Amino acid sequence: MSNCTHRMVRTGYEPTSTAYNQCNVEVRKWMTPTDSLQKIGQLKLGESGFAVSCNEQRALDILRNEACSINANIIN
């Protein structure tokens, strides 16, 4: 067994920076899109199948880092 390793599938974007800085990204579940918002990408997280110690906080950290890398301000 290994540490927590998520499988990531990016759609519509590539990170513009590998130097992740914590930014102020809001996480909202089931948010209804509006005309004032623009979807700039999608990230699906999954388990690699051989991981242990994965938890929701680690997944949220990955989502926030990815959002910061492309200057997003909301994770839905």
Secondary structure, DSSP 8 states (H G I E B T S, - for coil): -BS--EEEEEES---S-SS------EE-SS----TT-----EEEEEE-SSB-S--HHHHHHHHHHHHHHTT--EE-
